[in-house]
């Protein structure tokens, strides 16, 4: 009997050891995978921050009249190197080179100004709505106080009426 129990223990022991070992390996691999994911998430967040910083600086710099004048001078200076031939060459130069080169800063500047105007309109609307909300709250509190006063008067009248009915 004792030998059978020892055989059973020895026969189940390797299976449980293998299971424990495979569980430990799975747990170890899971931890490594989570560590790698967290590292990649941190790197991705840093890259997004850097990209946001660069794009904000570039968009602010490109949306200036300085950029417009610098690009205009660079584009016009190309005329010193080579003049377009004929009317078609001049049209192509003006449309494809000049307008495309100068359009970016002008469009960005106009867009920023329009955004600033829209922001001021939204801020003004927000302030007006908040003022109206304050007035409505004050009116609501006044109406609630009047309602409470009327309810108290009604209760007093009801109690007086009940006394009169008892006396009668």
Kinemage of the C-alpha trace (Angstrom):
@kinemage 1
@onewidth
@group {chain A} dominant
@subgroup {mainchain}
@vectorlist {calphas} color= white
{ca unk a 1} P 0.000 0.000 0.000
{ca unk a 2} L 2.682 2.406 0.985
{ca unk a 3} L 4.568 1.569 -2.180
{ca unk a 4} L 1.439 2.269 -4.284
{ca unk a 5} L 0.991 5.675 -2.640
{ca unk a 6} L 4.645 6.522 -3.237
{ca unk a 7} L 4.321 5.439 -6.847
{ca unk a 8} L 1.218 7.587 -7.236
{ca unk a 9} L 2.965 10.570 -5.654
{ca unk a 10} L 6.005 10.083 -7.868
{ca unk a 11} L 3.843 9.621 -10.955
{ca unk a 12} L 1.778 12.797 -10.282
{ca unk a 13} L 4.736 14.825 -9.156
{ca unk a 14} L 6.410 15.245 -12.581
{ca unk a 15} L 3.113 16.403 -14.140
{ca unk a 16} L 2.534 18.993 -11.455
{ca unk a 17} L 6.173 20.090 -11.678
{ca unk a 18} L 5.822 20.480 -15.435
{ca unk a 19} L 2.611 22.480 -14.974
{ca unk a 20} L 4.265 24.721 -12.403
{ca unk a 21} L 7.239 25.194 -14.674
{ca unk a 22} L 5.059 26.030 -17.686
{ca unk a 23} L 2.987 28.416 -15.556
{ca unk a 24} L 6.168 30.113 -14.379
{ca unk a 25} L 7.395 30.412 -17.967
{ca unk a 26} L 4.014 31.812 -19.111
{ca unk a 27} L 4.012 34.283 -16.226
{ca unk a 28} L 7.580 35.327 -17.023
{ca unk a 29} L 6.750 35.805 -20.713
{ca unk a 30} L 3.601 37.753 -19.802
{ca unk a 31} L 5.642 40.076 -17.594
{ca unk a 32} L 8.208 40.625 -20.355
{ca unk a 33} L 5.432 41.351 -22.867
{ca unk a 34} L 3.795 43.877 -20.496
{ca unk a 35} L 7.162 45.500 -19.816
{ca unk a 36} L 7.796 45.853 -23.570
{ca unk a 37} L 4.281 47.257 -24.143
{ca unk a 38} L 4.730 49.822 -21.381
{ca unk a 39} L 8.095 50.830 -22.801
{ca unk a 40} L 6.647 51.196 -26.295
{ca unk a 41} L 3.730 53.216 -24.931
{ca unk a 42} L 6.142 55.556 -23.136
{ca unk a 43} L 8.216 55.951 -26.292
{ca unk a 44} L 5.071 56.554 -28.357
{ca unk a 45} L 3.848 59.194 -25.912
{ca unk a 46} L 7.217 60.965 -26.005
{ca unk a 47} L 7.243 60.897 -29.811
{ca unk a 48} L 3.706 62.334 -29.879
{ca unk a 49} L 4.786 65.114 -27.511
{ca unk a 50} L 7.819 65.932 -29.656
{ca unk a 51} L 5.727 65.863 -32.846
{ca unk a 52} L 3.162 68.175 -31.264
{ca unk a 53} L 5.861 70.592 -30.141
{ca unk a 54} L 7.528 70.638 -33.589
{ca unk a 55} L 4.242 71.002 -35.477
{ca unk a 56} L 3.105 73.840 -33.221
{ca unk a 57} L 6.379 75.729 -33.691
{ca unk a 58} L 6.411 75.141 -37.445
{ca unk a 59} L 2.805 76.165 -37.915
{ca unk a 60} L 3.379 79.345 -35.886
{ca unk a 61} L 6.540 80.161 -37.823
{ca unk a 62} L 5.074 79.383 -41.254
{ca unk a 63} L 2.010 81.529 -40.576
{ca unk a 64} L 3.898 84.826 -40.475
{ca unk a 65} L 4.369 87.615 -42.944
{ca unk a 66} L 8.134 87.181 -42.528
{ca unk a 67} L 7.816 83.764 -44.141
{ca unk a 68} L 5.737 85.325 -46.919
{ca unk a 69} L 8.418 87.932 -47.682
{ca unk a 70} L 11.297 85.439 -47.450
{ca unk a 71} L 9.559 83.049 -49.844
{ca unk a 72} L 8.654 85.914 -52.163
{ca unk a 73} L 12.294 87.049 -52.316
{ca unk a 74} L 13.518 83.492 -52.890
{ca unk a 75} L 11.011 82.897 -55.664
{ca unk a 76} L 11.649 86.227 -57.376
{ca unk a 77} L 15.402 85.681 -57.056
{ca unk a 78} L 15.028 82.592 -59.253
{ca unk a 79} L 14.186 85.028 -62.046
{ca unk a 80} L 17.798 86.240 -61.863
{ca unk a 81} L 18.980 82.744 -62.716
{ca unk a 82} L 16.535 81.970 -65.490
{ca unk a 83} L 13.706 83.969 -67.037
{ca unk a 84} L 10.612 82.143 -68.249
{ca unk a 85} L 10.190 81.978 -72.038
{ca unk a 86} L 7.082 83.568 -73.518
{ca unk a 87} L 3.650 84.169 -72.044
{ca unk a 88} L 3.089 80.524 -71.201
{ca unk a 89} L 6.335 80.383 -69.208
{ca unk a 90} L 5.394 83.492 -67.243
{ca unk a 91} L 1.906 82.164 -66.527
{ca unk a 92} L 3.352 78.849 -65.348
{ca unk a 93} L 5.895 80.687 -63.190
{ca unk a 94} L 3.280 82.922 -61.574
{ca unk a 95} L 0.703 80.192 -61.028
{ca unk a 96} L 2.783 77.162 -60.152
{ca unk a 97} L 5.789 78.694 -58.444
{ca unk a 98} L 4.749 82.038 -57.023
{ca unk a 99} L 1.188 81.311 -55.891
{ca unk a 100} L 2.008 77.894 -54.502
{ca unk a 101} L 5.115 79.121 -52.712
{ca unk a 102} L 3.505 82.180 -51.190
{ca unk a 103} L 0.037 80.755 -50.548
{ca unk a 104} L 1.006 78.706 -47.480
{ca unk a 105} L 1.981 81.546 -45.143
{ca unk a 106} L -0.836 83.794 -46.335
{ca unk a 107} L -3.502 81.102 -45.948
{ca unk a 108} L -2.152 80.094 -42.522
{ca unk a 109} L -2.092 83.733 -41.378
{ca unk a 110} L -5.649 84.312 -42.566
{ca unk a 111} L -6.768 81.053 -40.953
{ca unk a 112} L -5.162 82.019 -37.625
{ca unk a 113} L -6.797 85.450 -37.699
{ca unk a 114} L -10.179 83.910 -38.488
{ca unk a 115} L -9.660 81.412 -35.665
{ca unk a 116} L -8.853 84.259 -33.265
{ca unk a 117} L -12.017 86.090 -34.302
{ca unk a 118} L -14.098 82.961 -33.868
{ca unk a 119} L -12.537 82.344 -30.459
{ca unk a 120} L -13.413 85.862 -29.317
{ca unk a 121} L -17.008 85.429 -30.545
{ca unk a 122} L -17.276 82.113 -28.719
{ca unk a 123} L -15.803 83.619 -25.550
{ca unk a 124} L -18.258 86.532 -25.736
{ca unk a 125} L -21.187 84.166 -26.302
{ca unk a 126} L -20.018 82.014 -23.414
{ca unk a 127} L -19.854 85.026 -21.095
{ca unk a 128} L -23.350 86.170 -22.123
{ca unk a 129} L -24.764 82.686 -21.576
{ca unk a 130} L -23.155 82.484 -18.131
{ca unk a 131} L -24.638 85.879 -17.200
{ca unk a 132} L -28.072 84.676 -18.322
{ca unk a 133} L -27.616 81.487 -16.305
{ca unk a 134} L -26.770 83.515 -13.186
{ca unk a 135} L -29.905 85.623 -13.704
{ca unk a 136} L -32.029 82.509 -14.179
{ca unk a 137} L -30.614 80.958 -11.010
{ca unk a 138} L -31.392 84.134 -9.052
{ca unk a 139} L -34.933 84.147 -10.466
{ca unk a 140} L -35.311 80.463 -9.606
{ca unk a 141} L -34.166 81.071 -6.028
{ca unk a 142} L -36.610 84.005 -5.737
{ca unk a 143} L -39.468 81.886 -7.080
{ca unk a 144} L -38.549 79.033 -4.731
{ca unk a 145} L -38.598 81.453 -1.777
{ca unk a 146} L -42.004 82.814 -2.854
{ca unk a 147} L -43.302 79.271 -3.298
{ca unk a 148} L -42.112 78.330 0.193
{ca unk a 149} L -43.766 81.471 1.582
{ca unk a 150} L -47.055 80.631 -0.180
{ca unk a 151} L -46.901 77.046 1.101
{ca unk a 152} L -46.354 78.290 4.670
{ca unk a 153} L -49.301 80.687 4.337
{ca unk a 154} L -51.456 77.897 2.921
{ca unk a 155} L -50.571 75.632 5.852
{ca unk a 156} L -51.432 78.416 8.343
{ca unk a 157} L -54.729 79.055 6.582
{ca unk a 158} L -55.456 75.331 6.580
{ca unk a 159} L -54.739 75.088 10.304
{ca unk a 160} L -56.909 78.183 10.995
{ca unk a 161} L -59.688 76.704 8.862
{ca unk a 162} L -59.418 73.402 10.745
{ca unk a 163} L -59.748 75.265 14.078
{ca unk a 164} L -62.767 77.165 12.818
{ca unk a 165} L -64.367 73.895 11.689
{ca unk a 166} L -63.731 72.353 15.151
{ca unk a 167} L -65.229 75.366 16.903
{ca unk a 168} L -68.278 75.356 14.722
